[in-house]
Amino acid sequence: MSADSYLVVRCDAPGCDAEGHWPVRHIPYTHTELRRLLRIERGWSRPRSNGRLEDRCPNHPA
């Protein structure tokens, strides 16, 4: 038996329920790689707010 991981990144904008994920089962291996793919392919961003990095979907840019 093997365990799969399903990585998800949620938008940190107030009131937003958007989630970013990738359809391939074993790739990406880390959240860092997932964020890179979401930024390049789907327009997600990772701005700094109050000294903290936030994940933002394309509907809520920095």
C-alpha positions, -999 to +999 in steps of 0.1 A: +000+000+000+012+035-007+001+069+004-004+098-019-001+134-010-025+160-024-010+194-019-033+224-018-026+262-014-055+284-002-058+321-011-052+343+020-074+372+008-102+380+032-134+361+022-118+341-006-123+303-008-100+297-038-077+268-036-047+261-059-037+225-067-022+206-095-038+176-113-008+154-115-007+128-088+030+127-077+042+161-089+047+186-073+065+171-044+065+202-022+044+233-015+073+254-029+071+236-062+033+239-062+035+276-056+060+280-085+037+261-109+006+281-098+025+314-102+038+305-137+008+287-151-022+302-133-013+337-122-011+332-084+012+356-064+029+355-030+030+391-017+043+401+017+017+416+041+026+428+076+059+409+074+042+376+064+041+360+030+005+354+017-008+332-012-031+352-035-052+338-063-054+357-097-087+373-085-069+390-056-036+404-067-013+421-042 
